[in-house]
Amino acid sequence: MRRTDGRTPTSCFVHAALGLGCAQRRIARIAVTRRAQREDSVTINTDTAPTTVETFATKMSTHKLLRLAGLSAVLAGTCYVLVGLFHPPNLASSVTSTRWQVVHVLACAMSLFGLLGITGLYLRQAVKSGWLGLAGYLLFSFWLVLIMGFSFVEAFVLPRIAHTTPAFVQSWMGMFTGPKGTFDLGVLPAVWTLSAPVYILGGLLFGIATWRAGVLPRWAGALLAVGTVLAPIASQLPNASQPKVAVPVGVALAWLGYALWSERRAHDVLAPQPTLRSQVG
């Protein structure tokens, strides 16, 4: 029996089988192509990954800087304690001794490390310490700058001119213990007198701000405040004992610095992983 189109049933069956085979091959190629596209489309999310990594790096850098500032505060406090314990009497005869020079080199180091340390201590609690912390930080930093200048002269200038210009040395000592010397020191005596209230007010405000903020050890802040307020008592003590009033302040600085240096934060320890996204074409 023949079909009207001239093809036999057998030829129709062969054509249908061939067509089905072609369709299956075409479907298989499409499936393979899509699978390959799916595998190629798994990429790193470049919109979020770099931002996350950069944020983590910034946090780590900030944390490291604060730890270094804490270490600086520890060194400053240690130097201040040593200065208070071993400072020789403020006499013209003391300036040529090795002990005098060593102590005032330590005082210079205390001022430098103190500036770095007090900056880190303030930044760590800046938000919670408010204007009180800012005022205390600025005043105490200003005192450190003043003391660095005076300590530099005492460490590197006075020992070298003690025999050639004794009047200058005597007038310099007169700023601390009196009586006033014959050599004109200009505004230096006024600057030294100004340094006392700056020291007391700066330490008091910063100590109170630290207590109120509660970020760093509160009792260390209290010790700093009390230690600086005790400074006027030094004038009532014998000459050799006056510098020892600085010891509580040195202990407070080292205490605060150690707390900042040893601080750990969980979100700074765990590194973020880049996120993946699948893009199917």
ROBA-469680 format. One record per residue (C-alpha): x, y, z; residue in one letter; residue number from 1. Coordinates in steps of 0.5 Angstrom, whole numbers, plus 500, padded with zeros to 3 digits. Each point is the difference from the previous one (the first is absolute). Last residue first. Example, Ala and Ser with C-alpha at 12.3 -4.5 7.8 and 13.67 -1.06 7.14 Angstrom:
BEGIN
<site><c1>527</c1><c2>498</c2><c3>514</c3><residu>S</residu><num>2</num></site>
<site><c1>498</c1><c2>493</c2><c3>502</c3><residu>A</residu><num>1</num></site>
This chain:
BEGIN
<site><c1>547</c1><c2>565</c2><c3>563</c3><residu>G</residu><num>281</num></site>
<site><c1>500</c1><c2>497</c2><c3>507</c3><residu>V</residu><num>280</num></site>
<site><c1>504</c1><c2>505</c2><c3>505</c3><residu>Q</residu><num>279</num></site>
<site><c1>502</c1><c2>497</c2><c3>506</c3><residu>S</residu><num>278</num></site>
<site><c1>502</c1><c2>504</c2><c3>506</c3><residu>R</residu><num>277</num></site>
<site><c1>506</c1><c2>499</c2><c3>505</c3><residu>L</residu><num>276</num></site>
<site><c1>502</c1><c2>505</c2><c3>506</c3><residu>T</residu><num>275</num></site>
<site><c1>507</c1><c2>501</c2><c3>502</c3><residu>P</residu><num>274</num></site>
<site><c1>502</c1><c2>498</c2><c3>507</c3><residu>Q</residu><num>273</num></site>
<site><c1>500</c1><c2>504</c2><c3>506</c3><residu>P</residu><num>272</num></site>
<site><c1>506</c1><c2>500</c2><c3>505</c3><residu>A</residu><num>271</num></site>
<site><c1>499</c1><c2>498</c2><c3>507</c3><residu>L</residu><num>270</num></site>
<site><c1>504</c1><c2>504</c2><c3>505</c3><residu>V</residu><num>269</num></site>
<site><c1>498</c1><c2>507</c2><c3>499</c3><residu>D</residu><num>268</num></site>
<site><c1>493</c1><c2>498</c2><c3>502</c3><residu>H</residu><num>267</num></site>
<site><c1>502</c1><c2>497</c2><c3>506</c3><residu>A</residu><num>266</num></site>
<site><c1>503</c1><c2>506</c2><c3>503</c3><residu>R</residu><num>265</num></site>
<site><c1>506</c1><c2>499</c2><c3>504</c3><residu>R</residu><num>264</num></site>
<site><c1>503</c1><c2>505</c2><c3>505</c3><residu>E</residu><num>263</num></site>
<site><c1>507</c1><c2>498</c2><c3>503</c3><residu>S</residu><num>262</num></site>
<site><c1>503</c1><c2>507</c2><c3>497</c3><residu>W</residu><num>261</num></site>
<site><c1>495</c1><c2>504</c2><c3>503</c3><residu>L</residu><num>260</num></site>
<site><c1>499</c1><c2>497</c2><c3>507</c3><residu>A</residu><num>259</num></site>
<site><c1>508</c1><c2>501</c2><c3>500</c3><residu>Y</residu><num>258</num></site>
<site><c1>500</c1><c2>507</c2><c3>498</c3><residu>G</residu><num>257</num></site>
<site><c1>495</c1><c2>502</c2><c3>505</c3><residu>L</residu><num>256</num></site>
<site><c1>504</c1><c2>496</c2><c3>506</c3><residu>W</residu><num>255</num></site>
<site><c1>506</c1><c2>503</c2><c3>497</c3><residu>A</residu><num>254</num></site>
<site><c1>497</c1><c2>507</c2><c3>500</c3><residu>L</residu><num>253</num></site>
<site><c1>497</c1><c2>499</c2><c3>507</c3><residu>A</residu><num>252</num></site>
<site><c1>507</c1><c2>498</c2><c3>503</c3><residu>V</residu><num>251</num></site>
<site><c1>503</c1><c2>506</c2><c3>497</c3><residu>G</residu><num>250</num></site>
<site><c1>495</c1><c2>504</c2><c3>504</c3><residu>V</residu><num>249</num></site>
<site><c1>501</c1><c2>497</c2><c3>506</c3><residu>P</residu><num>248</num></site>
<site><c1>508</c1><c2>501</c2><c3>500</c3><residu>V</residu><num>247</num></site>
<site><c1>500</c1><c2>507</c2><c3>498</c3><residu>A</residu><num>246</num></site>
<site><c1>499</c1><c2>502</c2><c3>508</c3><residu>V</residu><num>245</num></site>
<site><c1>507</c1><c2>497</c2><c3>500</c3><residu>K</residu><num>244</num></site>
<site><c1>503</c1><c2>506</c2><c3>497</c3><residu>P</residu><num>243</num></site>
<site><c1>500</c1><c2>504</c2><c3>507</c3><residu>Q</residu><num>242</num></site>
<site><c1>503</c1><c2>495</c2><c3>504</c3><residu>S</residu><num>241</num></site>
<site><c1>508</c1><c2>503</c2><c3>499</c3><residu>A</residu><num>240</num></site>
<site><c1>497</c1><c2>507</c2><c3>501</c3><residu>N</residu><num>239</num></site>
<site><c1>497</c1><c2>499</c2><c3>507</c3><residu>P</residu><num>238</num></site>
<site><c1>492</c1><c2>500</c2><c3>499</c3><residu>L</residu><num>237</num></site>
<site><c1>495</c1><c2>505</c2><c3>501</c3><residu>Q</residu><num>236</num></site>
<site><c1>501</c1><c2>502</c2><c3>492</c3><residu>S</residu><num>235</num></site>
<site><c1>498</c1><c2>493</c2><c3>498</c3><residu>A</residu><num>234</num></site>
<site><c1>493</c1><c2>501</c2><c3>503</c3><residu>I</residu><num>233</num></site>
<site><c1>499</c1><c2>504</c2><c3>494</c3><residu>P</residu><num>232</num></site>
<site><c1>500</c1><c2>494</c2><c3>496</c3><residu>A</residu><num>231</num></site>
<site><c1>495</c1><c2>496</c2><c3>503</c3><residu>L</residu><num>230</num></site>
<site><c1>494</c1><c2>502</c2><c3>495</c3><residu>V</residu><num>229</num></site>
<site><c1>505</c1><c2>497</c2><c3>495</c3><residu>T</residu><num>228</num></site>
<site><c1>500</c1><c2>493</c2><c3>504</c3><residu>G</residu><num>227</num></site>
<site><c1>492</c1><c2>500</c2><c3>501</c3><residu>V</residu><num>226</num></site>
<site><c1>498</c1><c2>501</c2><c3>493</c3><residu>A</residu><num>225</num></site>
<site><c1>505</c1><c2>495</c2><c3>498</c3><residu>L</residu><num>224</num></site>
<site><c1>498</c1><c2>495</c2><c3>505</c3><residu>L</residu><num>223</num></site>
<site><c1>493</c1><c2>501</c2><c3>498</c3><residu>A</residu><num>222</num></site>
<site><c1>501</c1><c2>498</c2><c3>493</c3><residu>G</residu><num>221</num></site>
<site><c1>504</c1><c2>494</c2><c3>502</c3><residu>A</residu><num>220</num></site>
<site><c1>494</c1><c2>498</c2><c3>505</c3><residu>W</residu><num>219</num></site>
<site><c1>495</c1><c2>501</c2><c3>494</c3><residu>R</residu><num>218</num></site>
<site><c1>504</c1><c2>495</c2><c3>495</c3><residu>P</residu><num>217</num></site>
<site><c1>499</c1><c2>502</c2><c3>493</c3><residu>L</residu><num>216</num></site>
<site><c1>493</c1><c2>500</c2><c3>497</c3><residu>V</residu><num>215</num></site>
<site><c1>496</c1><c2>503</c2><c3>506</c3><residu>G</residu><num>214</num></site>
<site><c1>499</c1><c2>507</c2><c3>497</c3><residu>A</residu><num>213</num></site>
<site><c1>498</c1><c2>503</c2><c3>507</c3><residu>R</residu><num>212</num></site>
<site><c1>507</c1><c2>497</c2><c3>503</c3><residu>W</residu><num>211</num></site>
<site><c1>504</c1><c2>502</c2><c3>494</c3><residu>T</residu><num>210</num></site>
<site><c1>497</c1><c2>507</c2><c3>499</c3><residu>A</residu><num>209</num></site>
<site><c1>502</c1><c2>501</c2><c3>508</c3><residu>I</residu><num>208</num></site>
<site><c1>507</c1><c2>498</c2><c3>498</c3><residu>G</residu><num>207</num></site>
<site><c1>500</c1><c2>505</c2><c3>494</c3><residu>F</residu><num>206</num></site>
<site><c1>497</c1><c2>506</c2><c3>504</c3><residu>L</residu><num>205</num></site>
<site><c1>505</c1><c2>499</c2><c3>506</c3><residu>L</residu><num>204</num></site>
<site><c1>506</c1><c2>498</c2><c3>496</c3><residu>G</residu><num>203</num></site>
<site><c1>499</c1><c2>507</c2><c3>496</c3><residu>G</residu><num>202</num></site>
<site><c1>498</c1><c2>504</c2><c3>506</c3><residu>L</residu><num>201</num></site>
<site><c1>506</c1><c2>498</c2><c3>504</c3><residu>I</residu><num>200</num></site>
<site><c1>505</c1><c2>500</c2><c3>494</c3><residu>Y</residu><num>199</num></site>
<site><c1>498</c1><c2>507</c2><c3>497</c3><residu>V</residu><num>198</num></site>
<site><c1>499</c1><c2>503</c2><c3>507</c3><residu>P</residu><num>197</num></site>
<site><c1>508</c1><c2>498</c2><c3>501</c3><residu>A</residu><num>196</num></site>
<site><c1>502</c1><c2>502</c2><c3>493</c3><residu>S</residu><num>195</num></site>
<site><c1>498</c1><c2>507</c2><c3>501</c3><residu>L</residu><num>194</num></site>
<site><c1>506</c1><c2>501</c2><c3>505</c3><residu>T</residu><num>193</num></site>
<site><c1>505</c1><c2>497</c2><c3>495</c3><residu>W</residu><num>192</num></site>
<site><c1>498</c1><c2>505</c2><c3>495</c3><residu>V</residu><num>191</num></site>
<site><c1>500</c1><c2>506</c2><c3>505</c3><residu>A</residu><num>190</num></site>
<site><c1>507</c1><c2>498</c2><c3>502</c3><residu>P</residu><num>189</num></site>
<site><c1>502</c1><c2>499</c2><c3>492</c3><residu>L</residu><num>188</num></site>
<site><c1>498</c1><c2>507</c2><c3>498</c3><residu>V</residu><num>187</num></site>
<site><c1>506</c1><c2>503</c2><c3>500</c3><residu>G</residu><num>186</num></site>
<site><c1>506</c1><c2>496</c2><c3>504</c3><residu>L</residu><num>185</num></site>
<site><c1>504</c1><c2>506</c2><c3>502</c3><residu>D</residu><num>184</num></site>
<site><c1>506</c1><c2>498</c2><c3>504</c3><residu>F</residu><num>183</num></site>
<site><c1>500</c1><c2>502</c2><c3>508</c3><residu>T</residu><num>182</num></site>
<site><c1>496</c1><c2>495</c2><c3>503</c3><residu>G</residu><num>181</num></site>
<site><c1>494</c1><c2>499</c2><c3>503</c3><residu>K</residu><num>180</num></site>
<site><c1>500</c1><c2>496</c2><c3>507</c3><residu>P</residu><num>179</num></site>
<site><c1>497</c1><c2>496</c2><c3>498</c3><residu>G</residu><num>178</num></site>
<site><c1>498</c1><c2>492</c2><c3>500</c3><residu>T</residu><num>177</num></site>
<site><c1>498</c1><c2>499</c2><c3>493</c3><residu>F</residu><num>176</num></site>
<site><c1>501</c1><c2>506</c2><c3>496</c3><residu>M</residu><num>175</num></site>
<site><c1>506</c1><c2>502</c2><c3>504</c3><residu>G</residu><num>174</num></site>
<site><c1>503</c1><c2>494</c2><c3>497</c3><residu>M</residu><num>173</num></site>
<site><c1>500</c1><c2>503</c2><c3>494</c3><residu>W</residu><num>172</num></site>
<site><c1>503</c1><c2>506</c2><c3>503</c3><residu>S</residu><num>171</num></site>
<site><c1>506</c1><c2>496</c2><c3>503</c3><residu>Q</residu><num>170</num></site>
<site><c1>501</c1><c2>497</c2><c3>493</c3><residu>V</residu><num>169</num></site>
<site><c1>500</c1><c2>507</c2><c3>497</c3><residu>F</residu><num>168</num></site>
<site><c1>505</c1><c2>503</c2><c3>505</c3><residu>A</residu><num>167</num></site>
<site><c1>505</c1><c2>494</c2><c3>499</c3><residu>P</residu><num>166</num></site>
<site><c1>501</c1><c2>501</c2><c3>493</c3><residu>T</residu><num>165</num></site>
<site><c1>507</c1><c2>497</c2><c3>498</c3><residu>T</residu><num>164</num></site>
<site><c1>500</c1><c2>495</c2><c3>506</c3><residu>H</residu><num>163</num></site>
<site><c1>493</c1><c2>497</c2><c3>499</c3><residu>A</residu><num>162</num></site>
<site><c1>500</c1><c2>502</c2><c3>493</c3><residu>I</residu><num>161</num></site>
<site><c1>500</c1><c2>493</c2><c3>497</c3><residu>R</residu><num>160</num></site>
<site><c1>496</c1><c2>496</c2><c3>506</c3><residu>P</residu><num>159</num></site>
<site><c1>494</c1><c2>505</c2><c3>499</c3><residu>L</residu><num>158</num></site>
<site><c1>500</c1><c2>499</c2><c3>492</c3><residu>V</residu><num>157</num></site>
<site><c1>498</c1><c2>493</c2><c3>499</c3><residu>F</residu><num>156</num></site>
<site><c1>496</c1><c2>497</c2><c3>505</c3><residu>A</residu><num>155</num></site>
<site><c1>497</c1><c2>506</c2><c3>504</c3><residu>E</residu><num>154</num></site>
<site><c1>499</c1><c2>504</c2><c3>493</c3><residu>V</residu><num>153</num></site>
<site><c1>496</c1><c2>494</c2><c3>497</c3><residu>F</residu><num>152</num></site>
<site><c1>496</c1><c2>499</c2><c3>506</c3><residu>S</residu><num>151</num></site>
<site><c1>498</c1><c2>507</c2><c3>500</c3><residu>F</residu><num>150</num></site>
<site><c1>498</c1><c2>499</c2><c3>493</c3><residu>G</residu><num>149</num></site>
<site><c1>497</c1><c2>493</c2><c3>501</c3><residu>M</residu><num>148</num></site>
<site><c1>496</c1><c2>503</c2><c3>506</c3><residu>I</residu><num>147</num></site>
<site><c1>496</c1><c2>505</c2><c3>496</c3><residu>L</residu><num>146</num></site>
<site><c1>498</c1><c2>495</c2><c3>494</c3><residu>V</residu><num>145</num></site>
<site><c1>498</c1><c2>496</c2><c3>506</c3><residu>L</residu><num>144</num></site>
<site><c1>496</c1><c2>505</c2><c3>503</c3><residu>W</residu><num>143</num></site>
<site><c1>496</c1><c2>502</c2><c3>493</c3><residu>F</residu><num>142</num></site>
<site><c1>498</c1><c2>492</c2><c3>500</c3><residu>S</residu><num>141</num></site>
<site><c1>497</c1><c2>501</c2><c3>507</c3><residu>F</residu><num>140</num></site>
<site><c1>496</c1><c2>506</c2><c3>498</c3><residu>L</residu><num>139</num></site>
<site><c1>498</c1><c2>497</c2><c3>493</c3><residu>L</residu><num>138</num></site>
<site><c1>498</c1><c2>493</c2><c3>503</c3><residu>Y</residu><num>137</num></site>
<site><c1>496</c1><c2>503</c2><c3>506</c3><residu>G</residu><num>136</num></site>
<site><c1>496</c1><c2>505</c2><c3>495</c3><residu>A</residu><num>135</num></site>
<site><c1>499</c1><c2>494</c2><c3>496</c3><residu>L</residu><num>134</num></site>
<site><c1>498</c1><c2>495</c2><c3>505</c3><residu>G</residu><num>133</num></site>
<site><c1>495</c1><c2>505</c2><c3>503</c3><residu>L</residu><num>132</num></site>
<site><c1>497</c1><c2>502</c2><c3>493</c3><residu>W</residu><num>131</num></site>
<site><c1>498</c1><c2>493</c2><c3>500</c3><residu>G</residu><num>130</num></site>
<site><c1>503</c1><c2>494</c2><c3>503</c3><residu>S</residu><num>129</num></site>
<site><c1>495</c1><c2>495</c2><c3>497</c3><residu>K</residu><num>128</num></site>
<site><c1>502</c1><c2>502</c2><c3>493</c3><residu>V</residu><num>127</num></site>
<site><c1>507</c1><c2>501</c2><c3>501</c3><residu>A</residu><num>126</num></site>
<site><c1>501</c1><c2>493</c2><c3>504</c3><residu>Q</residu><num>125</num></site>
<site><c1>506</c1><c2>497</c2><c3>495</c3><residu>R</residu><num>124</num></site>
<site><c1>502</c1><c2>507</c2><c3>497</c3><residu>L</residu><num>123</num></site>
<site><c1>501</c1><c2>502</c2><c3>507</c3><residu>Y</residu><num>122</num></site>
<site><c1>505</c1><c2>495</c2><c3>502</c3><residu>L</residu><num>121</num></site>
<site><c1>503</c1><c2>500</c2><c3>493</c3><residu>G</residu><num>120</num></site>
<site><c1>502</c1><c2>507</c2><c3>501</c3><residu>T</residu><num>119</num></site>
<site><c1>502</c1><c2>499</c2><c3>507</c3><residu>I</residu><num>118</num></site>
<site><c1>505</c1><c2>495</c2><c3>498</c3><residu>G</residu><num>117</num></site>
<site><c1>503</c1><c2>504</c2><c3>494</c3><residu>L</residu><num>116</num></site>
<site><c1>501</c1><c2>506</c2><c3>504</c3><residu>L</residu><num>115</num></site>
<site><c1>503</c1><c2>496</c2><c3>506</c3><residu>G</residu><num>114</num></site>
<site><c1>505</c1><c2>496</c2><c3>496</c3><residu>F</residu><num>113</num></site>
<site><c1>503</c1><c2>507</c2><c3>498</c3><residu>L</residu><num>112</num></site>
<site><c1>499</c1><c2>503</c2><c3>507</c3><residu>S</residu><num>111</num></site>
<site><c1>503</c1><c2>494</c2><c3>504</c3><residu>M</residu><num>110</num></site>
<site><c1>506</c1><c2>499</c2><c3>495</c3><residu>A</residu><num>109</num></site>
<site><c1>502</c1><c2>507</c2><c3>502</c3><residu>C</residu><num>108</num></site>
<site><c1>499</c1><c2>499</c2><c3>507</c3><residu>A</residu><num>107</num></site>
<site><c1>504</c1><c2>493</c2><c3>500</c3><residu>L</residu><num>106</num></site>
<site><c1>505</c1><c2>505</c2><c3>497</c3><residu>V</residu><num>105</num></site>
<site><c1>499</c1><c2>504</c2><c3>506</c3><residu>H</residu><num>104</num></site>
<site><c1>502</c1><c2>494</c2><c3>505</c3><residu>V</residu><num>103</num></site>
<site><c1>506</c1><c2>498</c2><c3>496</c3><residu>V</residu><num>102</num></site>
<site><c1>503</c1><c2>507</c2><c3>500</c3><residu>Q</residu><num>101</num></site>
<site><c1>499</c1><c2>501</c2><c3>507</c3><residu>W</residu><num>100</num></site>
<site><c1>502</c1><c2>493</c2><c3>502</c3><residu>R</residu><num>99</num></site>
<site><c1>507</c1><c2>502</c2><c3>496</c3><residu>T</residu><num>98</num></site>
<site><c1>501</c1><c2>506</c2><c3>505</c3><residu>S</residu><num>97</num></site>
<site><c1>502</c1><c2>507</c2><c3>497</c3><residu>T</residu><num>96</num></site>
<site><c1>493</c1><c2>502</c2><c3>501</c3><residu>V</residu><num>95</num></site>
<site><c1>500</c1><c2>499</c2><c3>508</c3><residu>S</residu><num>94</num></site>
<site><c1>504</c1><c2>505</c2><c3>502</c3><residu>S</residu><num>93</num></site>
<site><c1>495</c1><c2>505</c2><c3>498</c3><residu>A</residu><num>92</num></site>
<site><c1>495</c1><c2>497</c2><c3>504</c3><residu>L</residu><num>91</num></site>
<site><c1>493</c1><c2>497</c2><c3>499</c3><residu>N</residu><num>90</num></site>
<site><c1>501</c1><c2>494</c2><c3>504</c3><residu>P</residu><num>89</num></site>
<site><c1>501</c1><c2>493</c2><c3>496</c3><residu>P</residu><num>88</num></site>
<site><c1>495</c1><c2>497</c2><c3>496</c3><residu>H</residu><num>87</num></site>
<site><c1>500</c1><c2>493</c2><c3>501</c3><residu>F</residu><num>86</num></site>
<site><c1>493</c1><c2>498</c2><c3>502</c3><residu>L</residu><num>85</num></site>
<site><c1>496</c1><c2>505</c2><c3>497</c3><residu>G</residu><num>84</num></site>
<site><c1>504</c1><c2>499</c2><c3>493</c3><residu>V</residu><num>83</num></site>
<site><c1>499</c1><c2>493</c2><c3>501</c3><residu>L</residu><num>82</num></site>
<site><c1>493</c1><c2>500</c2><c3>501</c3><residu>V</residu><num>81</num></site>
<site><c1>499</c1><c2>505</c2><c3>494</c3><residu>Y</residu><num>80</num></site>
<site><c1>504</c1><c2>495</c2><c3>495</c3><residu>C</residu><num>79</num></site>
<site><c1>496</c1><c2>494</c2><c3>502</c3><residu>T</residu><num>78</num></site>
<site><c1>494</c1><c2>505</c2><c3>498</c3><residu>G</residu><num>77</num></site>
<site><c1>502</c1><c2>502</c2><c3>494</c3><residu>A</residu><num>76</num></site>
<site><c1>502</c1><c2>493</c2><c3>498</c3><residu>L</residu><num>75</num></site>
<site><c1>493</c1><c2>497</c2><c3>502</c3><residu>V</residu><num>74</num></site>
<site><c1>497</c1><c2>506</c2><c3>496</c3><residu>A</residu><num>73</num></site>
<site><c1>504</c1><c2>498</c2><c3>494</c3><residu>S</residu><num>72</num></site>
<site><c1>498</c1><c2>493</c2><c3>500</c3><residu>L</residu><num>71</num></site>
<site><c1>493</c1><c2>503</c2><c3>500</c3><residu>G</residu><num>70</num></site>
<site><c1>501</c1><c2>504</c2><c3>494</c3><residu>A</residu><num>69</num></site>
<site><c1>503</c1><c2>494</c2><c3>497</c3><residu>L</residu><num>68</num></site>
<site><c1>494</c1><c2>496</c2><c3>501</c3><residu>R</residu><num>67</num></site>
<site><c1>496</c1><c2>506</c2><c3>498</c3><residu>L</residu><num>66</num></site>
<site><c1>504</c1><c2>500</c2><c3>493</c3><residu>L</residu><num>65</num></site>
<site><c1>499</c1><c2>492</c2><c3>499</c3><residu>K</residu><num>64</num></site>
<site><c1>492</c1><c2>501</c2><c3>501</c3><residu>H</residu><num>63</num></site>
<site><c1>500</c1><c2>505</c2><c3>495</c3><residu>T</residu><num>62</num></site>
<site><c1>504</c1><c2>496</c2><c3>495</c3><residu>S</residu><num>61</num></site>
<site><c1>495</c1><c2>494</c2><c3>502</c3><residu>M</residu><num>60</num></site>
<site><c1>494</c1><c2>504</c2><c3>499</c3><residu>K</residu><num>59</num></site>
<site><c1>502</c1><c2>503</c2><c3>493</c3><residu>T</residu><num>58</num></site>
<site><c1>502</c1><c2>493</c2><c3>498</c3><residu>A</residu><num>57</num></site>
<site><c1>493</c1><c2>497</c2><c3>501</c3><residu>F</residu><num>56</num></site>
<site><c1>497</c1><c2>506</c2><c3>497</c3><residu>T</residu><num>55</num></site>
<site><c1>504</c1><c2>499</c2><c3>494</c3><residu>E</residu><num>54</num></site>
<site><c1>498</c1><c2>493</c2><c3>500</c3><residu>V</residu><num>53</num></site>
<site><c1>493</c1><c2>501</c2><c3>500</c3><residu>T</residu><num>52</num></site>
<site><c1>500</c1><c2>505</c2><c3>495</c3><residu>T</residu><num>51</num></site>
<site><c1>504</c1><c2>496</c2><c3>495</c3><residu>P</residu><num>50</num></site>
<site><c1>495</c1><c2>494</c2><c3>501</c3><residu>A</residu><num>49</num></site>
<site><c1>494</c1><c2>504</c2><c3>499</c3><residu>T</residu><num>48</num></site>
<site><c1>499</c1><c2>502</c2><c3>493</c3><residu>D</residu><num>47</num></site>
<site><c1>506</c1><c2>495</c2><c3>497</c3><residu>T</residu><num>46</num></site>
<site><c1>495</c1><c2>495</c2><c3>502</c3><residu>N</residu><num>45</num></site>
<site><c1>505</c1><c2>494</c2><c3>498</c3><residu>I</residu><num>44</num></site>
<site><c1>498</c1><c2>496</c2><c3>495</c3><residu>T</residu><num>43</num></site>
<site><c1>495</c1><c2>494</c2><c3>498</c3><residu>V</residu><num>42</num></site>
<site><c1>498</c1><c2>501</c2><c3>493</c3><residu>S</residu><num>41</num></site>
<site><c1>505</c1><c2>495</c2><c3>497</c3><residu>D</residu><num>40</num></site>
<site><c1>497</c1><c2>494</c2><c3>503</c3><residu>E</residu><num>39</num></site>
<site><c1>493</c1><c2>503</c2><c3>498</c3><residu>R</residu><num>38</num></site>
<site><c1>502</c1><c2>501</c2><c3>493</c3><residu>Q</residu><num>37</num></site>
<site><c1>503</c1><c2>493</c2><c3>499</c3><residu>A</residu><num>36</num></site>
<site><c1>494</c1><c2>497</c2><c3>503</c3><residu>R</residu><num>35</num></site>
<site><c1>496</c1><c2>504</c2><c3>495</c3><residu>R</residu><num>34</num></site>
<site><c1>504</c1><c2>498</c2><c3>494</c3><residu>T</residu><num>33</num></site>
<site><c1>500</c1><c2>493</c2><c3>502</c3><residu>V</residu><num>32</num></site>
<site><c1>492</c1><c2>500</c2><c3>500</c3><residu>A</residu><num>31</num></site>
<site><c1>499</c1><c2>503</c2><c3>494</c3><residu>I</residu><num>30</num></site>
<site><c1>505</c1><c2>495</c2><c3>496</c3><residu>R</residu><num>29</num></site>
<site><c1>496</c1><c2>495</c2><c3>503</c3><residu>A</residu><num>28</num></site>
<site><c1>493</c1><c2>503</c2><c3>498</c3><residu>I</residu><num>27</num></site>
<site><c1>503</c1><c2>500</c2><c3>493</c3><residu>R</residu><num>26</num></site>
<site><c1>502</c1><c2>493</c2><c3>500</c3><residu>R</residu><num>25</num></site>
<site><c1>493</c1><c2>498</c2><c3>502</c3><residu>Q</residu><num>24</num></site>
<site><c1>497</c1><c2>504</c2><c3>495</c3><residu>A</residu><num>23</num></site>
<site><c1>505</c1><c2>497</c2><c3>494</c3><residu>C</residu><num>22</num></site>
<site><c1>498</c1><c2>493</c2><c3>503</c3><residu>G</residu><num>21</num></site>
<site><c1>493</c1><c2>501</c2><c3>500</c3><residu>L</residu><num>20</num></site>
<site><c1>500</c1><c2>503</c2><c3>492</c3><residu>G</residu><num>19</num></site>
<site><c1>504</c1><c2>494</c2><c3>498</c3><residu>L</residu><num>18</num></site>
<site><c1>495</c1><c2>495</c2><c3>503</c3><residu>A</residu><num>17</num></site>
<site><c1>494</c1><c2>504</c2><c3>497</c3><residu>A</residu><num>16</num></site>
<site><c1>503</c1><c2>500</c2><c3>493</c3><residu>H</residu><num>15</num></site>
<site><c1>501</c1><c2>492</c2><c3>501</c3><residu>V</residu><num>14</num></site>
<site><c1>493</c1><c2>499</c2><c3>502</c3><residu>F</residu><num>13</num></site>
<site><c1>498</c1><c2>504</c2><c3>494</c3><residu>C</residu><num>12</num></site>
<site><c1>504</c1><c2>496</c2><c3>495</c3><residu>S</residu><num>11</num></site>
<site><c1>497</c1><c2>494</c2><c3>503</c3><residu>T</residu><num>10</num></site>
<site><c1>493</c1><c2>503</c2><c3>499</c3><residu>P</residu><num>9</num></site>
<site><c1>501</c1><c2>501</c2><c3>493</c3><residu>T</residu><num>8</num></site>
<site><c1>501</c1><c2>507</c2><c3>497</c3><residu>R</residu><num>7</num></site>
<site><c1>497</c1><c2>502</c2><c3>494</c3><residu>G</residu><num>6</num></site>
<site><c1>496</c1><c2>506</c2><c3>503</c3><residu>D</residu><num>5</num></site>
<site><c1>493</c1><c2>496</c2><c3>499</c3><residu>T</residu><num>4</num></site>
<site><c1>503</c1><c2>495</c2><c3>504</c3><residu>R</residu><num>3</num></site>
<site><c1>501</c1><c2>493</c2><c3>497</c3><residu>R</residu><num>2</num></site>
<site><c1>497</c1><c2>493</c2><c3>502</c3><residu>M</residu><num>1</num></site>
